Amino acid sequence: MDHSRDVVFIAEVHDETAYVRHHKQKLVLVLSAMRHFAESLRAEGMCVDYIQLDDKGNSGSFTGELGRALSRHHVGRIVVTQPGEWRVWDMMQNWGEIFDRPVEFREDDRFLCSRTGFADWAKGGKNFRLEYFYRHMRRKTGWLMIGDKPQGGSWNYDAENRKKLPRDFPIPPNRRFVPDATTRDVMALVRKRFVGHFGDLESFGWAVTREDALEVLQHFITNFLPQFGNYQDAMKAGQDFLFHSLLSPYINIGLLSPREVCEATLTAYHQGSAPLPAVEGFVRQILGWREFMRGVYWMKMPDYAQTNFLNAKRPLPDFYWTGETNIRCLREVIEATRRNAYAHHIQRLMITGNFALLTGVAPAQVEEWYLSVYADAFEWVELPNTHGMALHADGGLIGSKPYAASGAYIDRMSDYCAGCAYDPKIKLGVKACPFNYLYWYFLIVNEARLKPNPRMALPYRSLARMADEQRQQITEQAEQFLARLASR
């Protein structure tokens, strides 16, 4: 970049802050990080043209603000990073014609696999699964490899990373930050402008600078990584974060790079301060899962979002926004989401996602909720994860089977069931956990679609052994529950 002639243009626009009802903390995180980033560029001597959301004349759109910026500066070309979302990419395709200038798109360096690299790997469709892509990326990077073989002899250690958190197990505090003047200004803006949006601001403690994000990374490596593997699937009431890193928002908005985050965990392993199962499980989430979701998104959009394999059509229950439900696991996760703009992957997949799957909520409504409420949610990652993994709406492109589970799984991996209005050990009746009869009802309703799936053979064998009377009771109770849900 030539500091004497180049202009860095950054704009806060209404279209991006309001296309869904973003969590208030998510808005503060992104806008404050943008403002801090602009100041860091100015400190390096760069010319920065920065438009704030409440600036007079702000048109509210990227295209409108770019047009206004071009009228202020004499520039011969537009250089822009590839956007993360399809709708923005589609919009940008017209910029060259609209502004009568060449538009150069630069590769988004927040990823370890380019869009073309993923497409090359996916050619032919053979072994199109996350596991095989992850192995491909392990070989490509050399991470946790000895020659062409995985470190320790296994590609993943999932079986060792599914422990329930013991009672009174000590959990260190997460690294959080007191909002500075810039962040407080943004918080005031959000309180005034986004009154009806979901979420609390009082507990805001996210890092908004690269320096602070690096501090969070080191804090995770030192205090949480050694136990991350053991308890990454665990859930505990009143413990919103457990041993999770909370790094995904910083990676997704560019305060940290996925490479430096993974390499920091690999260094901890090689220095003997973190066990292999924990490090491998963490690296897999970034090198495997994150990159795979992004690859699927760009390979399959825009048609991907319209698929609905299970023909799910019910509306999203109101309690996803209010938290007002007597199903304790859902209440705990939704209230934590309201407090933090965060829930970890098992809470998302096996509580809120599982319930939406079992009750047949329309995919677009679930996806809008996830995109709205989480600080790390951007469509390139949220859509395939929700659509494909949580809801099986793509018919098995991402997940080889639905992630459906009864109350027994939730009871095994959490303490949520204690004190709940329902009992996970009861299958039918007023005290029965709704996840129990909803699980079997889900199998009954979707039998024609799911029974041919080899990975569903075991639950369908169990269903086949079930007496007709029991199936009828399950169906009646599930449909009564769903009718009450719809009437609220």
TITITI-286795 format. One record per residue (C-alpha): y, z, x. Coordinates in steps of 0.02 Angstrom, whole numbers, padded with zeros to 5 digits, always signed. Layout:
REM TITITI-286795
YZX/...
This chain:
REM TITITI-286795
+00000+00000+00000/+00173-00046+00061/+00287+00103+00024/+00442-00006+00045/+00403-00124-00098/+00255-00066-00205/+00279+00037-00362/+00147+00155-00433/+00161+00155-00622/+00086+00298-00724/+00111+00325-00910/+00066+00456-01038/+00046+00362-01203/+00011+00410-01382/-00133+00287-01400/-00235+00381-01269/-00191+00557-01325/-00227+00529-01509/-00364+00397-01533/-00475+00547-01568/-00423+00727-01597/-00442+00780-01416/-00466+00965-01381/-00298+01042-01336/-00365+01099-01166/-00426+00923-01128/-00252+00855-01160/-00173+00987-01050/-00298+00957-00910/-00273+00769-00906/-00083+00767-00927/-00052+00908-00804/-00167+00829-00675/-00074+00664-00697/+00094+00748-00668/+00033+00841-00515/-00042+00681-00447/+00124+00590-00469/+00213+00727-00372/+00086+00717-00231/+00117+00529-00218/+00305+00555-00212/+00279+00684-00075/+00191+00547+00025/+00343+00436+00008/+00278+00321-00129/+00388+00250-00266/+00320+00319-00430/+00377+00263-00602/+00310+00398-00717/+00329+00399-00907/+00301+00562-00999/+00234+00569-01175/+00397+00632-01251/+00513+00519-01150/+00641+00428-01256/+00585+00250-01291/+00401+00279-01250/+00313+00141-01348/+00150+00238-01359/+00036+00105-01284/-00018+00048-01110/+00035-00130-01147/+00205-00079-01214/+00242+00038-01069/+00185-00088-00938/+00302-00215-01016/+00447-00092-01006/+00403-00051-00825/+00401-00235-00777/+00576-00252-00847/+00632-00113-00729/+00551-00181-00571/+00543-00352-00490/+00357-00369-00452/+00250-00523-00428/+00080-00455-00481/-00006-00313-00570/-00144-00217-00482/-00247-00101-00592/-00409-00004-00575/-00548-00055-00693/-00531+00060-00844/-00670+00176-00900/-00675+00124-01083/-00717-00040-01165/-00570-00040-01286/-00446-00025-01140/-00537-00159-01040/-00531-00276-01190/-00345-00243-01209/-00309-00276-01025/-00387-00449-01030/-00229-00515-01111/-00105-00442-00986/-00097-00595-00875/-00046-00705-01021/+00070-00577-01100/+00165-00538-00941/+00149-00707-00854/+00090-00626-00693/-00078-00618-00604/-00179-00461-00641/-00295-00398-00506/-00431-00276-00559/-00492-00155-00425/-00663-00073-00427/-00663+00104-00496/-00710+00211-00345/-00759+00364-00448/-00939+00301-00450/-01082+00275-00328/-01149+00117-00411/-01037-00028-00460/-01050-00113-00629/-01120-00269-00545/-01237-00162-00440/-01312-00084-00595/-01328-00253-00680/-01420-00320-00527/-01540-00172-00530/-01571-00194-00717/-01615-00380-00708/-01782-00416-00788/-01786-00251-00882/-01943-00188-00796/-01947+00002-00778/-01776+00017-00861/-01775+00205-00858/-01662+00337-00785/-01803+00400-00673/-01826+00232-00587/-01640+00203-00569/-01624+00377-00492/-01759+00336-00365/-01670+00173-00327/-01508+00269-00294/-01597+00399-00188/-01664+00260-00077/-01495+00174-00073/-01401+00331-00019/-01541+00410+00083/-01504+00576-00001/-01651+00698+00000/-01761+00566+00077/-01877+00563+00228/-01894+00378+00262/-01949+00302+00097/-02020+00466+00029/-01931+00604-00066/-01892+00767+00023/-02024+00895-00020/-02144+00765-00089/-02075+00756-00267/-01937+00652-00344/-01884+00791-00461/-01916+00976-00489/-01887+00988-00676/-02040+01099-00699/-01960+01231-00587/-01789+01221-00670/-01828+01282-00846/-01822+01471-00834/-01751+01584-00967/-01614+01699-00902/-01682+01876-00879/-01597+02017-00971/-01448+02090-00874/-01459+01956-00740/-01296+01961-00639/-01182+01809-00661/-01032+01790-00546/-00863+01746-00622/-00807+01565-00621/-00654+01511-00523/-00513+01489-00647/-00325+01466-00620/-00166+01535-00695/-00062+01390-00764/+00087+01344-00654/+00257+01284-00716/+00202+01103-00737/+00047+01154-00835/+00148+01273-00943/+00267+01131-00986/+00119+01024-01040/+00046+01167-01140/+00211+01183-01235/+00209+00995-01269/+00030+01002-01333/+00064+01152-01444/+00210+01060-01523/+00138+00885-01537/-00048+00913-01571/-00045+01054-01696/-00198+00995-01793/-00309+00966-01643/-00465+01069-01609/-00469+01206-01479/-00381+01358-01408/-00256+01353-01265/-00246+01538-01225/-00396+01535-01108/-00344+01378-01012/-00394+01399-00829/-00443+01226-00768/-00392+01161-00598/-00258+01026-00611/-00239+00979-00427/-00360+00910-00300/-00337+01063-00190/-00388+01181-00330/-00533+01068-00381/-00598+01076-00202/-00588+01265-00214/-00695+01260-00373/-00822+01152-00283/-00837+01274-00138/-00846+01421-00258/-00992+01337-00348/-01084+01298-00186/-01067+01478-00126/-01093+01577-00285/-01188+01470-00412/-01288+01330-00332/-01432+01440-00270/-01474+01492-00450/-01417+01333-00536/-01590+01254-00536/-01681+01404-00605/-01566+01429-00754/-01486+01259-00787/-01574+01250-00957/-01543+01431-01005/-01423+01489-01141/-01350+01662-01169/-01231+01728-01301/-01064+01779-01229/-01095+01688-01065/-01008+01521-01083/-01039+01452-00908/-01190+01537-00827/-01226+01448-00660/-01154+01279-00707/-01028+01199-00591/-00892+01147-00716/-00854+01004-00596/-00882+00859-00716/-00703+00857-00784/-00635+00848-00606/-00754+00708-00556/-00719+00609-00714/-00529+00615-00695/-00536+00584-00508/-00487+00750-00431/-00656+00751-00343/-00769+00608-00294/-00954+00608-00340/-00998+00573-00159/-00908+00724-00088/-00980+00837-00223/-01159+00781-00190/-01137+00788-00002/-01072+00966-00013/-01230+01020-00105/-01339+00925+00020/-01253+01016+00163/-01292+01182+00078/-01475+01132+00068/-01486+01077+00250/-01401+01238+00303/-01531+01339+00207/-01410+01416+00082/-01478+01328-00074/-01659+01287-00123/-01721+01108-00144/-01755+01119-00333/-01576+01175-00366/-01498+01042-00255/-01610+00902-00317/-01576+00949-00498/-01389+00948-00469/-01387+00785-00370/-01493+00703-00506/-01360+00742-00638/-01228+00648-00537/-01322+00515-00438/-01447+00480-00578/-01387+00530-00750/-01199+00501-00732/-01219+00332-00648/-01355+00275-00768/-01250+00316-00921/-01103+00220-00854/-01213+00072-00810/-01290+00064-00984/-01118+00078-01064/-01046-00072-00972/-01204-00175-00986/-01225-00151-01175/-01050-00131-01248/-00975-00169-01370/-01131-00198-01478/-01218-00040-01416/-01106+00075-01519/-01158-00009-01681/-01346+00022-01666/-01423+00150-01783/-01612+00148-01758/-01647+00298-01870/-01527+00240-02007/-01435+00407-02000/-01292+00413-02126/-01248+00592-02171/-01072+00658-02136/-01041+00780-01994/-01042+00958-02064/-00871+01040-02071/-00932+01188-01968/-00935+01077-01812/-00745+01096-01821/-00732+01272-01891/-00883+01362-01817/-00911+01443-01987/-01101+01444-02001/-01231+01582-02011/-01345+01485-01892/-01304+01586-01739/-01347+01461-01602/-01231+01332-01679/-01094+01460-01704/-01107+01521-01524/-01097+01346-01449/-00956+01285-01562/-00852+01441-01535/-00876+01426-01346/-00825+01245-01358/-00667+01296-01451/-00626+01424-01316/-00661+01315-01164/-00673+01129-01208/-00843+01149-01126/-01028+01176-01163/-01167+01141-01040/-01292+01000-01060/-01430+01097-01150/-01307+01171-01275/-01246+00995-01312/-01416+00911-01317/-01529+01042-01393/-01410+01138-01509/-01269+01031-01579/-01354+00866-01538/-01526+00921-01598/-01455+00983-01763/-01361+00819-01792/-01520+00722-01752/-01630+00823-01868/-01506+00815-02012/-01474+00627-01994/-01287+00633-01959/-01208+00461-01936/-01199+00424-01749/-01015+00372-01751/-00963+00540-01825/-01062+00640-01697/-00994+00534-01556/-00815+00558-01613/-00842+00746-01612/-00913+00750-01436/-00776+00634-01373/-00646+00748-01452/-00701+00922-01402/-00756+00915-01219/-00642+00909-01068/-00761+00794-00974/-00791+00675-01120/-00738+00494-01096/-00822+00355-01192/-00914+00277-01044/-01014+00437-01024/-01004+00518-01196/-01060+00370-01299/-01225+00327-01214/-01268+00509-01189/-01240+00552-01372/-01297+00388-01447/-01450+00365-01339/-01507+00537-01283/-01451+00657-01420/-01469+00544-01572/-01597+00411-01519/-01485+00287-01610/-01525+00150-01483/-01711+00157-01524/-01764+00213-01351/-01659+00116-01227/-01602+00275-01140/-01725+00408-01197/-01909+00364-01217/-01921+00484-01365/-01803+00584-01476/-01746+00752-01407/-01799+00843-01566/-01852+01024-01563/-01886+01168-01681/-01819+01345-01673/-01957+01394-01551/-01871+01298-01409/-01703+01382-01443/-01787+01553-01449/-01877+01519-01286/-01723+01464-01189/-01590+01581-01261/-01553+01748-01341/-01462+01665-01487/-01598+01701-01613/-01577+01890-01600/-01465+01944-01741/-01465+01774-01826/-01479+01763-02015/-01640+01664-01987/-01803+01696-01893/-01872+01561-01776/-02048+01627-01806/-02039+01595-01994/-02076+01415-02046/-02031+01415-02232/-01932+01522-02352/-01759+01598-02358/-01775+01680-02186/-01850+01527-02101/-01750+01451-01959/-01679+01286-02025/-01726+01201-01862/-01909+01232-01905/-01924+01141-02071/-01790+01014-02022/-01896+00966-01870/-02048+00925-01976/-01942+00841-02109/-01867+00732-01972/-02043+00678-01922/-02092+00646-02102/-01938+00542-02144/-01947+00440-01984/-02136+00421-01974/-02135+00231-01989/-02007+00215-01849/-02071+00348-01729/-02260+00359-01749/-02291+00199-01648/-02203+00281-01499/-02341+00343-01379/-02235+00492-01328/-02232+00551-01510/-02422+00551-01527/-02441+00740-01510/-02319+00794-01647/-02384+00659-01763/-02563+00717-01737/-02504+00890-01789/-02415+00818-01940/-02573+00723-01990/-02670+00887-01995/-02541+00966-02109/-02593+00992-02290/-02504+00887-02422/-02441+01046-02506/-02359+01106-02346/-02277+00937-02316/-02208+00944-02493/-02140+01120-02466/-02056+01066-02304/-01980+00916-02389/-01913+01017-02536/-01836+01153-02427/-01760+01029-02305/-01683+00925-02445/-01613+01080-02529/-01536+01133-02364/-01461+00960-02336/-01391+00957-02513/-01303+01124-02485/-01239+01061-02318/-01163+00907-02399/-01079+01009-02537/-00980+01120-02420/
